[in-house]
Amino acid sequence: MTEREEPRAIAIAKSRKRDRQPGSRRRQRTGVELEAVSRDHLGAVGAVALLIGLWGLAALIAAVVSSGGPLALLDNWFKAVTGLW
C-alpha cells in the first residue's frame, strides 16, 4: 500500500466500526426499514398461503360433489391408488 491509499483504508475501517455501534443512527434507521419490509413480506406470504388453502378446499369440495359423496370419493381414491377395480 502506498502512503496515499492508507488514509482511505483507515477511514473506511473507522466508518464500518461506527456503523456497528449500537447508537449509530444509520443502523437504527436501517433496522426500522427492514422491520417494515419484513412485516410486509410476511403479510404477502400469508395471503398466498391463504389463497392456496382456499384453492385446495375448493378442489376437495368439487371432488366430493363429482364423485357422489365422501364415501364414494374415498372408494374411488383407494381404487385409483391401489389399481384395483
JOBEL-V290406 format. One record per pair of residues at least 6 apart in sequence whose C-alpha atoms are under 7 Angstrom apart, sorted by the first residue. I is the first residue (numbers start at 1). GAP is how many residues later the second one is. D is the distance in whole Angstrom. If there is no record, write none. Layout:
i=I gap=GAP d=D
i=I gap=GAP d=D
This chain:
i=18 gap=6 d=7
i=19 gap=7 d=7
i=19 gap=8 d=6
i=64 gap=6 d=5
i=64 gap=9 d=6
i=67 gap=6 d=5
i=79 gap=6 d=6
